[in-house]
Amino acid sequence: MASALERQLAGYSLTTAEIFYRLPDHPGILQTYVWQDYDQAPDFPVLERFLAFWRREIEGPLHSVNVCCRRLIAPGRYRTIRYEHFH
C-alpha cells in the first residue's frame, strides 16, 4: 500500500464523510459515524467501497452522507505585501 504522501502526490485528498444512518431497532432515530481516509474527488472510489461494505455488512440503513475533502499538497499561494522602509 502506498504511503499517505505517495497518495497525496497521486492526486488523493484527505476526505471526511459524516454518515447518517438509522438504528435497526429504532428507525426513527438517526446516528452518525465519521469516516476519514485519502480519496479522489469527485468520484470518491474509496468512500464508495466503504459505503458498499456498509450496505452489505452493517444493519443500520444509510440515511445520508456529507462529504468534505481537502488537498493537503497543492500549489503554493502567495500574496504581495507592500513594504516601505522609513528612516
N, C-alpha and C positions, 0 to 999 in steps of 0.2 A: 504494500500500500504506500502511496506517495505521502510525503510529509506535508504538513499544513502549508509550509512555504511553497513547495512544489505545486500544490493545488492552486494556491493563490496566483502564482505565476502563469498557470494554465487557464486562468480566467474564472476560477471559482471565487465566490464571495461568502463571507460569513452570513448565514441565513438563519433567522429565528422565526419559528412558527408558533403562534398561540392557537392551540387546538381546543375547540369546544366540543364536548361530547355529552351524551345523555347517560345517566346512570341506569343500568339494566333493570334494577328493582324499583326505580323511581324515575320514570321517563320524563316527568315534568321538571326535573332538576338538572341543570347544566353544570358540568365540572370542567375545569381547564387543565391542560397539560402543555408545558412549554418544551419545544424541541429545538435543538440548535446543532448545526453542522455546516460544513462547507458545501455549497451547491452552486449550480449555474443558472442564473436568470436568463430568460424569462420562463423556461420550461420546468426548472427545478426537478430534475430526474431523481436526485437522492431523496428529496421530500416525497415525491410521488411513490417511490419504492416503499418508504416508511408508511405512507398512508394506505398502500395496498396491503402491507403486512397488518396494519391496524384493522382494516375491514375484514381480513381473513382470520385473524387470530384473537382479537380482543372483542369482548362482548358489548362494550359501550358504543352505541351507534354515533357516528360523527354528526355534528350539527353544522359547524362552520370552522374555517381555518383562516387566520390572518397571518400574512407573510410579510416580513421585512428583511431586506438584505443590504449589506454594505460591503463594498470592495475595500479591503484593508490596504492593498497595494494599488495605487492609482497614480496617474501623472501628478507631479507636484503643482501646487498652486502658489502663486506669488502675487504680491501687490507692491506697487511703488509707493514709497514713503518719501515725502519731500523733507530733506534735512538742510537746515541752514545753520551755518556756524556763525555765531555772534561774538564779537570781540568785546 
